[in-house]
Amino acid sequence: MSAATLQEQTGRPVHHVRTRCRACGGSSLVRFLSLGLQPLANANLRDPAEARDELRFPLDLYFCEGCSLVQLVDVIDPEVLFRHYIYVTGTSETIAAHNRDYARTVVDLLNLGPDDLVVEAASNDGSLLSCFRDIGVRTLGVEPAINIAAVAQEKGVETVTEFFGEQTGAELRRSRGRARAVLGNNVLAHVDDTVGFLRGARSLIDEEGLVIVEVPHALPMLEKLEYDTVYHEHLCYFSLTALIRLFEAAGLRVVRVDRQAVHGGTIRVYGALPSSGRRAGAEVVAMIAEEQAAGLTSLDRWHRFARDVEAQRAALLALLAELRAAGKSIAGYGAPAKGNTLLNYCGIGTDLVPYTVDRNPLKVGTWTPGTHLPVLPADTLVERQPDYVLILAWNFADEIMRQQRAYQSAGGRFIIPIPSPVVL
């Protein structure tokens, strides 16, 4: 259901503004970057006529001077964002390989067998849990998007269609018993009640179990200028420093952290019950020191980030305008949420990039929110052979360029927009 429709039918506001930090409860929140009024990044239009009802909300980043958590204060009703979803994890070769390695890591770490249960919150189309199932481990998914949960069920991955939180965790413990691991991949940032989510996960694990979350890391976001990872679904932008505080508030101890390359730089954080006796590894202490040295806990450093974002926008627009003035044709690749943040912040419409392409069948045949670029099938690039392709899904650039060798062999060139525009 769209924001406009829900607001009209229920009479309740779909947007509210927080006044206190999610991690420390403090009110010392300082805005350092505004990306303007933006549509919801995954709210693709099914018909151009829907543009007249398209709602926009502030997309601004705040820094908590009390605990350094970077976050949004503008919160959109999750019923709008997640009940009908168009992002699926199963369409990327990169993520498929990542999931297989992830499952093997957890199975080996906890010595999991056929009697052990792994629960994933926000399990999407069941791609990760399928890897555990294939190894012989029991699985249960919890996914609020009805259409995506149905895809998982078709794969044979049992899925409960609910939002995960403190109450859901307690209910699953009563009905399903204890889990050896509760996973949350790229979901913790989506949750307004972060501590409640982690408490729900804690209530599910057994004494030796682990709560494992993967989140985009604020360090590469800062250093590589990944501002397009900011959209209304992502309420928090985590450093390990801030995550430790959140885990502790939920009754968990961070005992391990792994770096992952996906999504522009991700960390996988492992939390255990304090009574388990597990202690933080040396890599946890080292990453906290690294974050402090890089300025993640400094408001001044984030102000510099904002200035660099403005410079990137100017450089990208200048490049696209120069190419168009020279008579060159440009298409986009991908219709990811991050791409929609970039398109709307930079003001890139069909005058500069007439269309984009995507492999996700749920997106093909739609129009991007705000900028209204038509989303066409990926093989359109070879058919139309534009001079340049702006890779909006730049976190999968290597995979995309490998898949589009025919386009490149015919003379096509790629533009990577982040951290500064580069032509390949």
N, C-alpha and C positions, 0 to 999 in steps of 0.2 A: 504494500500500500504506500502511495506517495505521501510526503509530508503534508501537502495541501489537502489531500483526500482525508487523511486521518484527522487533521485539525478540523475540517468541515464536518465530518461525521460524528466525532466524539465531543467536540467543543473544548477539548483539553489542549493546552499548548504543547507543541512538539519540541520546544527549545527552552532551556533554562540556563541560567548563569550561576556557576559556583562562586562562592566568596572565600572558600578555605581550601588549603592544600590537601590533596588526597593522601599524602604520606604522613605529614606531621600535624595536620589540622590547623596550621598557622594561617594568618591572613596577609602575610607579607609577600603577595604575588605581584610581580612587576612585568608589564608587557614590554617585550623587546623586539617583536617582529609582527607586522600585520601583513597578511596575504590578501586582504580585502574581503569583500562579501563574495562568498563562493557557493555554488550549488553543492549538493551532496555528491561526492566523488564517484560513487558506484550507482548513481541514479540515472543510468542511461535512458534516453527517451526511446519509446517504441514507435512514436510518430512525431514528426516535427511540430504538429499542432499542440503537443503537450508543453511546448516551451512557454505558452502563455500562463501556465500554472506553476512554473518552476520557481521554487523558493530558494532564497540565498540567505546564508547566515555568516556572521563574522568568523574568520579563520585567523585567529591571533594566537601567538605563542607567549607563554608567561614563564617566568623563572621564580621559584620559591626561594627567597633569601634565607629562610629558616633551614631548609634541608637540601636545596639545589635541584629538586625535581622540576624538569621542564614539562609543561602540560598546557592543555586547553582548559578554559573555563566555560566555554560555550558547549553545552551538552545537548545532543539530539536524542529524542526518544528511541531506544533500541528497537522498538516495534517497527519503526520506519526504516532503520538501517539494516536490520538483519533477518526479518521474517521471510523476505524473498530476496535472495542474494544471487549475484551473477559471477562471483569469483569462485573458481574451482581449482583445487591444487593439482588435479590429475592431468592437466594439459601440458605441463612443462617437463621436459626430459631432465633438466637440472634438479628440479624438486623431487622427481621420482628417484634419482640416484641418491639425493640427500636423505630421503625417507628410508631407503634400504639400509644405508649406513647408520642412521639414527636408531632404527629398530635393533640392529645387531649390537650396537654399543650398549643399549639399555638391557637387552637380554643377557649379554655377557656380564655386565656390571652386577646385576641382581640375580644372576644364575636362574633365570625364569624357565619354567616348564609348563606343561599342559594344564596343571591345576592352578596356575597363577593368573591373576586378572590385571589387565592394563586398561585404564579408563582414559579417554581423551575428551577434554572439554573443547567445544567448538571444533568438532572432528571433521567438518566440511564433508567432502564426498567419500570419506573413509580411506583415502589413499595411504596415509601413514599406518592406520590400524591394520590395513590389509597386509602390510609387511610383517607385523607382529603375528597375525593369524597364519601367514604362510610359514612362519618359523614354528608354529604349533602352540602359541600362547592365546589364552582366552582374551577377548576384547569387548569393550562396550564404548560406543560413541555417544556424545551428548551434543546435539547440534540444533540450534533454534530455527535455522532456515528450512522451511518445510520442503521446498523444491530440492535443495541440496541433500537433505537427509534422505529423501526418496532415492536419490542416486546411490547413496551409500548402501541403503537396504537392498537395492537391486544387485549390488556387488556381494551381498551376503554378510555385510558388516552390521551387526545389530546396533541400532541407533535410537536413542531417546530424543524426542523433539522438544527440548526445553532449553531455556537460558540457564547457564551454570552459575551457581552462587553458593552462599553458605547453606541455605535451606536445601537446595538440590543435592549438595554433597551429603548432608545428613540423611536425606531420604534414600539416596542410593546405597548408603552404608547399611541402612536397615533392610532394604529389599535385596541387595546383591552381595552384601558382605564386604570385607576389606579388600583393597587393591594393593598390589605390590608397587605400582607406579600410577600416578595421575599426571597426565601430560596436558600442556596448554601451549600450543604453537601459534605465535602471532595473534593471540587473543587477549593477553593481559592488558595491552594498551587500549583495547576496545571497551574496557570495563570501567564504569564510573566508580563503583565500590570495589576498589582493587583489593583491599584487605579482606573484605567479605568473600571474594572469589578465592583467595588463598586459604582462608579458613575452611571453606567448603572442600578444597582439595586436601587440606590437612586432615579433616575428619574422616576422609575415605581411606587413607593409607594405613597399613599395619605398622607395627613398631619399627621394623627395619626398612619400611618403604620409603619412596622418594616422590616429592613433588618436583616436576621438571618443566620449566617454561623456556620457550625460545622467544626472544624479543629483539627487534632491531636495536643495535647499540647506539647510544647517543654520541659515542666517540667518533666513529667514522661519519656519522651524520654531520658533526661539527667540522671535522677536518676535510671532508670531501664535498661539503656544501650540499648535502642531500635534503634540501628544503622541500622537495616535492614529495617526500614521505609524510609530510604534514597534511592531514585531511581530517574531517570531522569524526571519522571512525576511530582515529588514533588519538586518544585523549591524553596519553602519556608518552614521553620520549625518555627511555630509561638509561641511566648510568647504573653500573653495579653498585655504586655508593648508595643511590636512592633505593635500589631493589633490596639491599640488605636490611634497610630500615623497614620496608614494607613486609618482608618475610618475617622479621622479628615481631612486628605488630600482630601477625597472624599466628604466632607460636611456632615458627619454623626457623631453623638455622641454615644459612647458606654454607654448603660444604664443598662445592665444586663449581667451576665455571669453565666452559669450553668456548672457544671462538669458532664461528662458522662463517663461511664466505657468502652465503645466500642473502638475497635482499639488500645487497650493498654493505653488509657487515652486521652479523647477528651474534648474540651471545646466548648460550644454553646454560641456564642456571639451575642447580640442583639444591633442593631444600629437604632437610631431614628433621625429624622430631629431636629436640634436645636430649630426650631420654635415650635415644639410640646410641649415644656416645660418639657419633661421627663428629669430626672436627674440620674446620676450613682448611683446604689445601693451600700450598704456597702460592699457587696461581691467583687465588682470590685476593690475597694481600698485595701481590704485585700489580694486579689490575686496578685496585683502588689507588695505589700510588701513581700509576700511569694516568688515571683520570684526573687526579689533582694537578699533576704536572702539565697536562694538556689544557687545563682551564675549564673543565666541565663544571666545576663548583664555583666559577667566577662569572658574575653578571657582566662584567666588562668584556669578557671573551665572547659572550653571546651577543652583545651589542655589535661587536666586530663582525660576527657571523651575519647579522642582519644587513650591515653595509655591503658585505660581499655578495649577498643574495641580490640586492638591487643592481650591483654591477653585472652580475651574470645575466639578469633579465635584459639589460641594455645591450650586452654583447650578442646574445642570441637573436634578439629582434633585429639588430643591425645586420647580422649574417643572413637571416632569412630575407630581409628586405633587399639586400644587395643581390642575392641569387635571383629573386623574382624580377628585379629590375633588369637583370641580364637575360631574361627570358627563360630561365631554368624552371623546370617543374619539380615540385616537392610533394611527397606523401609522408604520412606517419606510419610507424609500425608499433602496434600495440594500442590497446584502449584501457590501460591500467588506471587504478585510482590515482597513482602518483602522476601519471601523464595528464590527468584532468586538472590536478592542482597546478601543474606547470602551465598548461594551456590557458587556464583562466587567469592566473597571476600575470602571465606575460601578455595576455590579450591576443593570443594566436588563434585566429579564426580561419574560415574557409578561403579568405582572400590570400593567405600565405600558405596554408596547408589544406587543400580541398577535401582530403579524405584521409582516413587511417585504415589499417588492416589488422586483423587479429585471427588467431587460431581457435579462440574460444567460441563455440557455436552459440552460446547464450548471449554473446555480444554482437556477433555478425548480424547485420540487418537493423541495428539500433543507431542512435546518434549520441555523441558524447554530450554530457551535461554542460550547460553553460555556453560552450563554443559551437556545439551542434555539427561536428564533423561526422559524416556518415562512416560507419564501421563496415568495411568490406572484407571478403575472404582474403587470406594471406596470399593466395596464388594470383591475386590482382596485380601484384608488383611485377611479375614476369609478363603478364598480359599487357599492361600499360607502360611498363618500363619508364617510370619517372626518373629524372636526372639524379635526384637526391631523396634519401629516406631519413626522416628524423626519428630516431629510435626512442620512443617514449618509455618503453619498458627496458631502459638501459641496464638494469640489473641482470637482464638475460641477453645482453648484447652479443656475447660470444656465441651463444646457442642460435640466436636469430641470424647472425651473419653466416654461420655454418649452414643453416637451413636455406638461406637465400643465395647460395653460390651461383645459381643460374642467373639471377638478377645482377649480381656483382660482375660475373663474367661478361655480361652484355654491356658493361660500362657503367652500371649503377654505383653510386657512392652513398656512404652512410654518414649521418651527423649524430654524434653523441653529445647531449646537451649539458651533462653534469660531470664534473664540477664547473667546467667552462666549455663552451661549444668547440668541438673538434671535428674536422672532416676527415673521414677515413676512405 
